[in-house]
Amino acid sequence: MRILVGGADDWTGATAFQSLAADAQARGEPVAIPVYLAADHDFDHPDRPIRERRGLARSVAGDGVAPIGTDPAARADGLIRVAAVLAR
């Protein structure tokens, strides 16, 4: 399993995914979870300017607000990682 997550994702947050990966790894599952520290939610979108999304049912801070948008470096690395997994 591969989980690509933005470390600055205030919508879903990275912590839950890191816990999921740790639980799976403890059971012997092969899990890789690169965390792109500066990347927000939707970091892998092809061309989404960074903006604030409001009115979310859930956010890390509990205020229903999260920045979203493309992180070009994280997206490029994520595409390489996904292609490598699919090539197996």
Backbone as CSV, one residue per row, in Angstrom:
resi,resn,N_x,N_y,N_z,CA_x,CA_y,CA_z,C_x,C_y,C_z
1,MET,0.849,-1.163,0.000,0.000,0.000,0.000,0.897,1.229,0.000
2,ARG,0.491,2.237,-0.734,1.179,3.526,-0.763,0.177,4.602,-0.407
3,ILE,0.550,5.455,0.526,-0.293,6.582,0.922,0.550,7.833,0.739
4,LEU,0.117,8.726,-0.108,0.810,10.002,-0.315,-0.010,11.073,0.393
5,VAL,0.605,11.782,1.310,-0.165,12.719,2.131,0.601,14.022,2.331
6,GLY,-0.179,15.091,2.374,0.392,16.404,2.636,0.524,16.645,4.129
7,GLY,1.704,17.007,4.578,1.922,17.277,5.984,1.205,18.516,6.478
8,ALA,0.867,19.430,5.582,0.141,20.645,5.949,-1.345,20.535,5.608
9,ASP,-1.812,19.314,5.331,-3.217,19.089,4.976,-4.088,19.326,6.206
10,ASP,-4.785,20.444,6.222,-5.662,20.792,7.344,-7.078,20.267,7.160
11,TRP,-7.339,19.607,6.046,-8.671,19.044,5.819,-8.739,17.652,6.430
12,THR,-7.916,16.742,5.949,-7.931,15.381,6.485,-6.800,15.145,7.478
13,GLY,-5.741,15.916,7.392,-4.612,15.755,8.287,-3.781,14.526,7.954
14,ALA,-2.529,14.575,8.299,-1.626,13.460,8.019,-1.639,12.418,9.134
15,THR,-1.980,12.820,10.332,-1.874,11.940,11.497,-2.679,10.661,11.358
16,ALA,-3.908,10.768,10.892,-4.754,9.570,10.747,-4.142,8.590,9.756
17,PHE,-3.578,9.102,8.678,-2.957,8.233,7.680,-1.675,7.609,8.220
18,GLN,-0.938,8.363,9.008,0.271,7.818,9.609,-0.077,6.701,10.592
19,SER,-1.152,6.865,11.347,-1.610,5.815,12.268,-2.052,4.574,11.503
20,LEU,-2.796,4.780,10.421,-3.235,3.669,9.584,-2.026,2.893,9.052
21,ALA,-1.034,3.623,8.571,0.168,2.988,8.027,0.928,2.236,9.124
22,ALA,1.047,2.839,10.292,1.760,2.190,11.396,1.062,0.901,11.820
23,ASP,-0.268,0.936,11.887,-1.028,-0.273,12.241,-0.804,-1.378,11.209
24,ALA,-0.850,-1.008,9.935,-0.640,-1.996,8.872,0.792,-2.538,8.910
25,GLN,1.764,-1.668,9.134,3.160,-2.092,9.212,3.367,-3.037,10.398
26,ALA,2.686,-2.775,11.511,2.802,-3.642,12.689,2.272,-5.047,12.407
27,ARG,1.341,-5.155,11.465,0.810,-6.455,11.057,1.656,-7.093,9.958
28,GLY,2.740,-6.430,9.566,3.622,-6.968,8.551,3.260,-6.574,7.130
29,GLU,2.326,-5.642,6.984,1.937,-5.180,5.650,2.998,-4.226,5.107
30,PRO,3.297,-4.324,3.814,4.266,-3.389,3.222,3.583,-2.053,2.903
31,VAL,3.864,-1.067,3.712,3.232,0.247,3.556,4.307,1.313,3.459
32,ALA,4.162,2.184,2.479,5.028,3.356,2.362,4.138,4.587,2.463
33,ILE,4.566,5.554,3.263,3.768,6.770,3.429,4.678,7.999,3.437
34,PRO,5.043,8.458,2.255,5.791,9.712,2.222,4.860,10.861,2.627
35,VAL,5.353,11.709,3.506,4.593,12.881,3.937,5.297,14.101,3.367
36,TYR,4.605,14.823,2.526,5.144,16.042,1.926,4.836,17.198,2.880
37,LEU,5.828,17.569,3.676,5.614,18.437,4.825,4.894,19.746,4.526
38,ALA,5.190,20.397,3.432,4.593,21.701,3.134,3.333,21.612,2.276
39,ALA,2.936,20.403,1.912,1.830,20.239,0.965,0.467,20.243,1.658
40,ASP,-0.461,20.975,1.042,-1.846,21.044,1.513,-2.685,19.939,0.866
41,HIS,-3.955,19.906,1.221,-4.899,18.992,0.587,-4.952,19.306,-0.916
42,ASP,-5.107,18.296,-1.727,-5.131,18.440,-3.196,-3.772,18.804,-3.781
43,PHE,-2.695,18.490,-3.050,-1.359,18.851,-3.540,-1.051,18.229,-4.889
44,ASP,-1.723,17.120,-5.209,-1.436,16.414,-6.460,-2.323,16.835,-7.621
45,HIS,-3.180,17.814,-7.408,-4.012,18.320,-8.500,-3.109,18.936,-9.570
46,PRO,-3.431,18.767,-10.838,-2.537,19.266,-11.900,-2.257,20.770,-11.869
47,ASP,-3.231,21.573,-11.503,-2.994,23.025,-11.568,-4.038,23.770,-10.747
48,ARG,-4.029,23.565,-9.460,-4.998,24.244,-8.584,-4.256,25.273,-7.745
49,PRO,-4.536,26.549,-7.971,-3.903,27.576,-7.142,-4.263,27.354,-5.662
50,ILE,-3.348,27.697,-4.772,-3.616,27.578,-3.348,-4.732,28.556,-2.988
51,ARG,-5.737,28.020,-2.322,-6.847,28.866,-1.863,-7.400,28.257,-0.587
52,GLU,-8.233,29.010,0.096,-8.842,28.544,1.321,-10.211,27.967,1.018
53,ARG,-10.461,26.772,1.493,-11.780,26.151,1.336,-12.490,26.265,2.678
54,ARG,-13.723,26.766,2.653,-14.495,26.980,3.879,-15.752,26.120,3.876
55,GLY,-16.353,25.969,5.030,-17.598,25.231,5.140,-17.420,23.723,5.139
56,LEU,-16.231,23.261,5.479,-15.974,21.820,5.520,-16.618,21.213,6.764
57,ALA,-17.139,20.007,6.627,-17.732,19.324,7.772,-16.662,18.955,8.795
58,ARG,-15.441,18.783,8.309,-14.341,18.410,9.194,-13.073,19.120,8.758
59,SER,-12.316,19.566,9.721,-10.979,20.095,9.455,-10.141,19.831,10.699
60,VAL,-8.836,19.854,10.530,-7.940,19.544,11.638,-8.173,20.499,12.809
61,ALA,-8.325,21.780,12.510,-8.526,22.772,13.563,-9.962,22.800,14.080
62,GLY,-10.870,22.117,13.380,-12.266,22.101,13.804,-13.061,23.323,13.371
63,ASP,-12.453,24.185,12.553,-13.141,25.406,12.126,-13.751,25.298,10.729
64,GLY,-13.613,24.142,10.091,-14.190,23.949,8.763,-13.458,24.671,7.648
65,VAL,-12.202,25.044,7.908,-11.400,25.789,6.928,-10.094,25.044,6.675
66,ALA,-9.721,24.956,5.399,-8.442,24.329,5.052,-7.927,24.889,3.737
67,PRO,-6.616,25.138,3.655,-6.042,25.518,2.369,-5.945,24.289,1.472
68,ILE,-6.179,24.494,0.207,-6.041,23.421,-0.782,-5.273,23.961,-1.974
69,GLY,-4.635,23.078,-2.709,-3.977,23.500,-3.932,-2.729,22.709,-4.246
70,THR,-2.284,22.872,-5.465,-1.152,22.125,-6.006,0.159,22.499,-5.334
71,ASP,0.937,21.489,-5.024,2.324,21.665,-4.604,3.147,20.993,-5.703
72,PRO,3.735,21.767,-6.615,4.401,21.177,-7.782,5.469,20.141,-7.444
73,ALA,6.291,20.389,-6.441,7.352,19.438,-6.103,6.769,18.144,-5.533
74,ALA,5.808,18.259,-4.632,5.173,17.068,-4.058,4.421,16.299,-5.133
75,ARG,3.748,17.014,-6.016,3.008,16.360,-7.095,3.961,15.581,-8.000
76,ALA,5.066,16.207,-8.381,6.031,15.545,-9.267,6.582,14.281,-8.613
77,ASP,6.942,14.367,-7.339,7.461,13.196,-6.644,6.381,12.119,-6.515
78,GLY,5.167,12.528,-6.201,4.063,11.578,-6.086,3.794,10.842,-7.384
79,LEU,3.851,11.552,-8.490,3.626,10.903,-9.792,4.705,9.862,-10.086
80,ILE,5.936,10.165,-9.716,7.030,9.197,-9.911,6.782,7.961,-9.047
81,ARG,6.386,8.175,-7.798,6.151,7.054,-6.886,4.991,6.183,-7.359
82,VAL,3.911,6.809,-7.797,2.748,6.046,-8.263,3.105,5.263,-9.530
83,ALA,3.810,5.898,-10.443,4.216,5.202,-11.673,5.083,3.987,-11.352
84,ALA,5.974,4.125,-10.362,6.847,2.997,-9.992,6.029,1.839,-9.434
85,VAL,5.025,2.143,-8.630,4.168,1.086,-8.072,3.378,0.413,-9.190
86,LEU,2.832,1.193,-10.097,2.026,0.639,-11.183,2.861,-0.160,-12.183
87,ALA,4.141,0.147,-12.260,5.012,-0.570,-13.204,5.389,-1.969,-12.703
88,ARG,5.132,-2.252,-11.455,5.482,-3.578,-10.892,4.601,-4.666,-11.415
